[in-house]
């Protein structure tokens, strides 16, 4: 795949909030406790870049998850890598979440069980596998790892959480279910920034190389810097970072980003350690004329009821989380991890070992 032509640094200037399913919401989806995600969604970054180009250059249309296997047009934004972290000291080191594994930042070693243990799969008995060092009471661990720094970094050393508690003022005698709230926000430690690789059209030259813009659910301010050059995601995070012990007949697939897959993929999976993430996205067409309350997309495939010039929230999807490790001996497994539209904006990236 061709190299990306920009690296973009996205630095929060204070505490931020990236929404997920646990937000304040409204109506039946209302929560009093809202929790920020540590990382922005790929669609959130796409939205930021479209916002920066709005009314200046071509920003194409908004992402549409219902067209998962079709290349989509986002104007000057051609492709995005998965989001990662940069640590700026006397040099710049790049970090990414490790596989779901042990506290060393490595994926668990895998071995076949003894011959007396098998698993029933797709109509026949198959070999069974295990993680010898996995302890159910402890669960898996995940840290931030770098190709240039041997020691993994715990998330808590980079992401500083602040819990905000408040009570909304109301008129005497008035009752409101949302009057009390609790909110978790994050701030990056000094020297750390989010980063992403991008393939951008020449139109980007019409935008400032550095700009401060609102970003995320709370419209916190972030500094966004564009740096042109030739960048390869595999050079930042080469396959040598991910090597681990496994049976020779199994190929491992480590997710470097969240991934949209069909549930049938599990029929081809011999073993794995996975987590999932709830996913929604907000559709913001470039012809946007309606900025009122966001419409909820009850039926994802029913485009007739959508107002073409209004914002609306998609239905909910379940993605495999970044760091999940899947093992398969089936040669068609890799194709099941591909979803063109998602891959185009930084989802469904993986390393194959």
TALINTA-V345068 format. One record per backbone hydrogen bond with DSSP energy under -1.0 kcal/mol. CO is the residue of the C=O (numbers start at 1). NH is the residue of the N-H. E is the energy in kcal/mol with one decimal. If there is no record, write none. Layout:
BEGIN
co | nh | e
CO | NH | E
CO | NH | E
END
This chain:
BEGIN
co | nh | e
4 | 231 | -2.8
5 | 229 | -1.9
6 | 198 | -2.6
7 | 227 | -2.0
8 | 196 | -1.6
9 | 225 | -2.5
10 | 194 | -2.2
11 | 223 | -2.8
16 | 186 | -2.0
17 | 217 | -1.8
18 | 37 | -2.9
21 | 23 | -1.5
22 | 35 | -2.5
24 | 31 | -1.9
26 | 29 | -2.1
27 | 30 | -1.4
32 | 182 | -2.8
34 | 184 | -2.7
41 | 45 | -1.8
42 | 46 | -2.4
43 | 47 | -2.2
44 | 48 | -2.0
45 | 49 | -2.4
46 | 50 | -2.2
47 | 51 | -2.3
48 | 52 | -2.2
49 | 53 | -1.1
53 | 56 | -2.3
53 | 57 | -2.5
58 | 76 | -2.4
64 | 67 | -1.8
67 | 70 | -1.4
68 | 341 | -2.2
73 | 61 | -2.4
74 | 77 | -1.8
76 | 201 | -2.8
79 | 199 | -2.3
84 | 195 | -2.5
85 | 95 | -2.8
86 | 193 | -2.2
87 | 93 | -2.1
91 | 89 | -3.2
93 | 87 | -3.2
95 | 85 | -2.7
96 | 145 | -2.7
101 | 141 | -3.1
102 | 105 | -1.5
106 | 102 | -1.7
111 | 130 | -2.3
114 | 117 | -2.1
119 | 126 | -3.4
121 | 124 | -1.2
124 | 121 | -3.2
126 | 119 | -2.5
128 | 113 | -2.4
130 | 111 | -2.1
131 | 134 | -1.4
135 | 138 | -1.3
135 | 139 | -2.3
141 | 101 | -2.5
143 | 98 | -3.3
144 | 153 | -2.8
145 | 96 | -2.0
153 | 144 | -2.8
154 | 157 | -1.5
155 | 158 | -1.9
155 | 159 | -3.0
158 | 189 | -2.0
160 | 187 | -1.5
162 | 185 | -2.9
164 | 183 | -2.8
166 | 181 | -2.5
171 | 174 | -2.2
176 | 179 | -1.1
179 | 168 | -3.8
181 | 166 | -2.3
182 | 34 | -2.6
183 | 164 | -3.7
184 | 36 | -1.5
185 | 162 | -2.6
186 | 16 | -3.0
187 | 160 | -3.1
189 | 192 | -2.0
191 | 88 | -3.3
193 | 86 | -2.8
194 | 10 | -2.6
195 | 84 | -2.6
196 | 8 | -3.0
197 | 81 | -2.5
198 | 5 | -1.1
198 | 6 | -1.5
199 | 78 | -2.4
199 | 79 | -1.4
201 | 204 | -1.9
202 | 205 | -1.9
203 | 206 | -2.3
204 | 207 | -2.1
209 | 226 | -2.8
211 | 224 | -3.5
213 | 222 | -2.5
216 | 219 | -1.4
220 | 215 | -2.4
221 | 13 | -2.5
222 | 213 | -2.6
223 | 11 | -2.8
224 | 211 | -2.3
225 | 9 | -2.3
227 | 7 | -2.4
231 | 4 | -2.9
232 | 235 | -1.1
232 | 236 | -1.3
233 | 237 | -2.1
238 | 241 | -1.8
239 | 242 | -1.6
245 | 110 | -2.5
247 | 250 | -1.6
251 | 328 | -2.2
252 | 353 | -2.7
253 | 326 | -2.4
254 | 351 | -2.2
255 | 323 | -2.3
258 | 348 | -2.4
259 | 320 | -2.7
262 | 265 | -2.2
263 | 266 | -1.5
264 | 267 | -1.5
265 | 268 | -1.4
271 | 327 | -2.9
273 | 325 | -2.7
275 | 321 | -2.7
277 | 319 | -3.0
279 | 317 | -2.7
281 | 314 | -2.8
283 | 312 | -1.2
285 | 288 | -1.7
295 | 313 | -3.9
296 | 298 | -1.3
299 | 302 | -1.6
301 | 303 | -1.5
303 | 306 | -1.0
307 | 310 | -2.0
309 | 289 | -2.6
309 | 290 | -1.9
311 | 295 | -2.0
312 | 283 | -3.0
313 | 297 | -2.9
317 | 279 | -2.6
319 | 277 | -2.7
320 | 259 | -2.4
321 | 324 | -1.9
323 | 100 | -2.9
324 | 255 | -2.5
325 | 273 | -2.5
326 | 253 | -2.8
327 | 270 | -2.4
327 | 271 | -1.4
328 | 251 | -2.5
330 | 333 | -1.4
333 | 336 | -1.1
334 | 337 | -1.5
335 | 338 | -1.1
339 | 343 | -2.9
340 | 344 | -2.3
342 | 347 | -2.6
343 | 346 | -1.5
344 | 80 | -2.2
349 | 256 | -2.2
351 | 254 | -2.4
END
